[in-house]
């Protein structure tokens, strides 16, 4: 179904799929050769006054898909590397409209290339295993995972130069205050960790390495939602930030199904959609 905004709305019954990359990464391939990027587009810190450069999903896929200075494969490990320049006034990088910062970020899309637009009433989970090898000097550091609704950010996970991981949650419709710098974990620079960002049953939850942050937020019904992951530099200086991604899993299930909420595999023919992109044991 397509909304009035031209976005694809996930239907009440979603197909089941498990998509994975080869167990042995090829450092000579673009990231799309080691990860299935059929549900993501790429936003880059380059472009012009008309806007940033966006690489559509179809151009990211495969060993010969897009690769460049800000999005490439680590030459020895095969990890996906996302690099973002610092302060645009210093570096000259290009920002999205309304932003003061530059990014190398994957934005969730549907297989047809349209931006994803799901309802928070279902099960919606993004789980990412990564390491931040260089962090910016912003107050909370670089944003590594976000959830949006109607093109507006609802929440973001940040990683600072000191290895502090925090969550920012915008004010909700039911009156909860803007949450800034809510601590969720402390992970040394360069060390691998896994974060889980869930916006399911209209409740936002965040966990790092299996430990859930006690946000205790009320229900927050929202439509036209999507996830982002990668590297959104918040720095004051021109210092870049660098993120290396080992694996990520994207899961959606309709609210009506009530099945498979915590299953990464789901059931063939059921209403659970799972998209798993792995580079296990290579970080």
C-alpha positions as CSV (number, residue, x, y, z in Angstrom):
1,X,0.0,0.0,0.0
2,X,1.3,3.5,-0.8
3,X,0.5,6.5,1.4
4,X,-0.4,10.0,0.2
5,X,3.2,10.9,0.7
6,X,4.3,8.3,-1.8
7,X,5.8,6.0,0.9
8,X,5.2,2.3,0.9
9,X,3.3,1.2,4.0
10,X,4.1,-2.4,5.2
11,X,0.9,-4.5,4.9
12,X,-0.8,-6.3,7.7
13,X,0.7,-9.6,6.5
14,X,4.4,-9.5,5.7
15,X,6.4,-12.2,3.9
16,X,9.1,-14.1,5.7
17,X,12.7,-14.0,4.5
18,X,16.1,-14.5,5.9
19,X,18.8,-12.8,3.9
20,X,22.5,-13.3,4.8
21,X,25.9,-12.6,3.3
22,X,28.6,-15.2,2.8
23,X,30.3,-16.5,6.0
24,X,33.7,-15.5,4.6
25,X,33.9,-11.8,3.6
26,X,35.8,-10.7,0.5
27,X,37.8,-7.6,1.3
28,X,38.0,-6.9,-2.4
29,X,34.3,-6.5,-2.7
30,X,32.2,-3.4,-2.1
31,X,30.1,-3.7,1.1
32,X,27.2,-4.9,-1.0
33,X,29.1,-8.0,-1.9
34,X,29.4,-9.0,1.8
35,X,26.1,-7.6,3.1
36,X,22.7,-7.7,1.6
37,X,21.8,-4.1,1.2
38,X,18.5,-4.6,-0.6
39,X,16.6,-2.8,2.2
40,X,18.9,0.2,2.5
41,X,19.9,3.4,0.7
42,X,23.1,5.3,1.6
43,X,23.2,9.0,2.6
44,X,26.7,10.5,2.0
45,X,28.4,13.7,3.3
46,X,28.9,14.9,-0.2
47,X,26.7,16.7,-2.7
48,X,25.8,20.3,-3.6
49,X,23.6,23.1,-2.5
50,X,20.6,21.1,-3.9
51,X,21.2,18.3,-1.4
52,X,23.4,15.4,-0.3
53,X,24.3,12.5,-2.5
54,X,22.1,9.5,-1.9
55,X,23.0,6.1,-3.3
56,X,19.9,4.0,-4.0
57,X,19.7,0.4,-2.8
58,X,20.0,-1.0,-6.3
59,X,23.4,0.7,-6.8
60,X,24.7,-0.6,-3.4
61,X,24.1,-4.3,-4.1
62,X,26.8,-6.8,-5.2
63,X,30.5,-7.1,-5.2
64,X,30.8,-4.3,-7.7
65,X,28.2,-2.0,-6.0
66,X,29.0,1.5,-4.8
67,X,32.1,2.0,-2.8
68,X,33.9,5.3,-2.0
69,X,35.9,7.3,0.6
70,X,33.1,7.4,3.1
71,X,31.6,3.9,2.5
72,X,33.8,1.0,1.8
73,X,35.1,-2.5,2.9
74,X,37.9,-2.8,5.4
75,X,40.9,-4.0,3.3
76,X,41.8,-6.8,5.7
77,X,38.7,-7.7,7.8
78,X,36.0,-7.2,5.2
79,X,33.9,-5.1,7.7
80,X,31.7,-2.4,6.4
81,X,33.3,1.0,7.1
82,X,31.3,4.3,7.3
83,X,33.3,7.5,7.7
84,X,31.8,10.9,8.4
85,X,33.7,14.3,8.3
86,X,33.4,16.7,11.3
87,X,32.0,20.2,11.4
88,X,30.9,21.2,7.9
89,X,32.2,24.8,8.5
90,X,35.7,23.2,8.8
91,X,35.5,20.3,6.5
92,X,33.2,21.6,3.8
93,X,31.1,18.4,3.9
94,X,27.4,18.6,2.9
95,X,24.5,18.2,5.3
96,X,20.9,17.2,4.8
97,X,18.3,20.1,4.9
98,X,17.8,21.3,8.4
99,X,20.9,19.6,9.8
100,X,24.2,21.1,11.0
101,X,26.1,17.8,10.8
102,X,27.4,15.4,8.1
103,X,26.7,11.7,7.9
104,X,27.4,8.4,6.2
105,X,24.2,6.5,7.1
106,X,22.1,3.7,5.8
107,X,18.4,4.5,5.6
108,X,15.9,1.8,5.6
109,X,14.0,1.2,2.3
110,X,11.7,-1.3,0.8
111,X,13.0,-3.6,-2.0
112,X,11.4,-1.3,-4.6
113,X,13.7,1.5,-3.4
114,X,11.0,3.6,-1.7
115,X,11.7,4.7,1.8
116,X,10.3,2.3,4.4
117,X,7.2,3.4,6.3
118,X,6.0,1.1,8.9
119,X,3.6,1.4,11.9
120,X,5.0,1.4,15.5
121,X,2.0,-0.9,16.4
122,X,3.8,-4.0,15.1
123,X,7.2,-5.5,15.9
124,X,10.1,-3.5,14.6
125,X,13.6,-4.2,15.7
126,X,17.1,-3.2,14.4
127,X,20.0,-5.0,15.9
128,X,23.6,-4.0,15.0
129,X,27.0,-5.4,15.9
130,X,29.7,-2.8,15.3
131,X,32.7,-0.9,16.7
132,X,33.4,2.8,16.7
133,X,37.1,3.2,15.9
134,X,37.1,7.0,15.8
135,X,34.5,9.1,17.6
136,X,33.8,12.8,17.1
137,X,34.1,15.5,19.8
138,X,30.4,16.3,20.0
139,X,28.8,16.4,23.5
140,X,27.4,12.9,23.1
141,X,29.4,11.8,20.1
142,X,28.3,10.3,16.8
143,X,24.8,8.9,16.2
144,X,25.0,5.2,15.3
145,X,21.4,4.3,15.2
146,X,18.1,6.2,14.8
147,X,14.4,5.7,14.4
148,X,12.3,8.2,12.4
149,X,8.5,8.9,12.0
150,X,7.2,11.0,9.1
151,X,10.8,12.0,8.3
152,X,11.4,13.4,11.8
153,X,13.8,11.8,14.3
154,X,12.2,10.2,17.4
155,X,15.3,8.7,19.0
156,X,19.0,8.2,18.5
157,X,21.8,6.2,20.1
158,X,25.2,8.0,20.5
159,X,28.7,7.0,21.1
160,X,31.3,9.4,22.5
161,X,35.1,9.7,22.5
162,X,35.1,8.3,26.0
163,X,33.1,5.3,25.0
164,X,29.9,6.5,26.7
165,X,26.8,5.3,24.9
166,X,23.7,7.4,25.5
167,X,20.1,7.8,24.1
168,X,18.3,10.9,23.0
169,X,14.5,10.7,22.8
170,X,12.4,13.6,21.5
171,X,9.3,14.8,23.5
172,X,6.4,12.5,22.9
173,X,2.7,13.2,22.2
174,X,1.7,12.1,25.7
175,X,3.9,14.7,27.4
176,X,7.1,12.9,28.3
177,X,10.1,15.3,28.4
178,X,12.9,15.5,25.9
179,X,15.4,12.9,27.2
180,X,19.0,13.9,26.5
181,X,22.2,11.9,27.3
182,X,20.4,8.9,29.0
183,X,23.3,6.5,29.8
184,X,23.0,3.0,28.4
185,X,26.5,1.6,28.3
186,X,30.2,2.2,28.4
187,X,32.3,0.5,25.7
188,X,36.0,1.2,25.0
189,X,36.8,2.8,21.7
190,X,37.4,0.1,19.0
191,X,35.7,-2.7,21.0
192,X,32.8,-4.6,19.4
193,X,29.3,-4.2,20.9
194,X,25.7,-5.0,19.8
195,X,22.9,-2.5,20.2
196,X,19.2,-3.3,19.8
197,X,16.8,-0.5,18.9
198,X,13.1,-1.6,19.1
199,X,10.0,0.4,18.4
200,X,7.4,-2.3,18.9
201,X,3.8,-2.2,20.2
202,X,4.4,1.6,20.1
203,X,7.0,1.4,22.9
204,X,10.6,2.5,22.3
205,X,13.3,0.3,23.9
206,X,17.1,0.3,23.6
207,X,19.5,-2.4,24.8
208,X,23.3,-2.8,24.5
209,X,24.9,-6.2,24.7
210,X,21.7,-7.6,26.0
211,X,21.2,-5.0,28.8
212,X,18.1,-3.0,28.3
213,X,18.1,0.7,29.2
214,X,15.3,1.6,31.8
215,X,13.7,4.3,29.7
216,X,10.2,3.4,30.9
217,X,8.5,5.3,28.1
218,X,4.8,5.3,27.5
219,X,3.2,4.1,24.3
220,X,4.0,6.4,21.4
221,X,1.8,5.5,18.4
222,X,3.5,6.6,15.1
223,X,3.2,5.9,11.4
224,X,5.6,6.1,8.4
225,X,8.5,5.0,10.6
226,X,12.0,3.8,9.5
227,X,15.4,2.9,10.9
228,X,18.8,4.4,10.2
229,X,22.2,3.0,11.1
230,X,25.8,4.2,10.5
231,X,27.7,7.3,11.3
232,X,26.1,10.7,11.9
233,X,29.0,13.0,13.1
234,X,28.1,15.6,15.7
235,X,31.5,17.0,16.2
236,X,32.5,20.6,16.8
237,X,35.9,20.2,15.2
238,X,36.8,18.8,11.8
239,X,37.7,15.4,13.3
240,X,36.1,12.5,11.4
241,X,34.3,9.6,13.0
242,X,34.6,6.0,11.8
243,X,32.2,3.1,12.3
244,X,32.9,-0.5,11.4
245,X,29.9,-2.8,11.1
246,X,30.1,-6.5,11.5
247,X,26.5,-7.6,11.2
248,X,22.9,-6.2,11.4
249,X,19.4,-7.7,11.6
250,X,16.2,-6.0,10.7
251,X,12.9,-7.4,11.8
252,X,9.3,-6.4,11.2
253,X,6.1,-8.2,12.0
254,X,2.5,-7.0,11.8
255,X,0.6,-6.2,15.0
256,X,-2.1,-8.7,14.1
257,X,0.2,-11.6,13.9
258,X,1.4,-11.7,17.5
259,X,4.0,-14.3,16.5
260,X,7.7,-14.6,16.4
261,X,8.4,-11.3,18.2
262,X,11.8,-12.4,19.6
263,X,12.6,-14.9,16.8
264,X,15.3,-14.0,14.3
265,X,14.3,-16.8,12.0
266,X,10.5,-16.7,12.1
267,X,8.3,-19.2,10.4
268,X,8.2,-19.7,6.6
269,X,4.9,-18.6,5.3
270,X,4.1,-16.6,8.4
271,X,3.7,-12.9,8.9
272,X,7.2,-12.2,10.2
273,X,9.8,-10.5,8.1
274,X,13.4,-10.9,9.0
275,X,16.4,-9.5,7.1
276,X,19.7,-10.6,8.6
277,X,23.1,-9.3,7.3
278,X,26.0,-10.9,9.0
279,X,29.8,-10.8,9.2
280,X,30.1,-13.0,12.2
281,X,33.5,-13.5,13.9
282,X,35.4,-11.1,11.7
283,X,35.8,-8.2,14.1
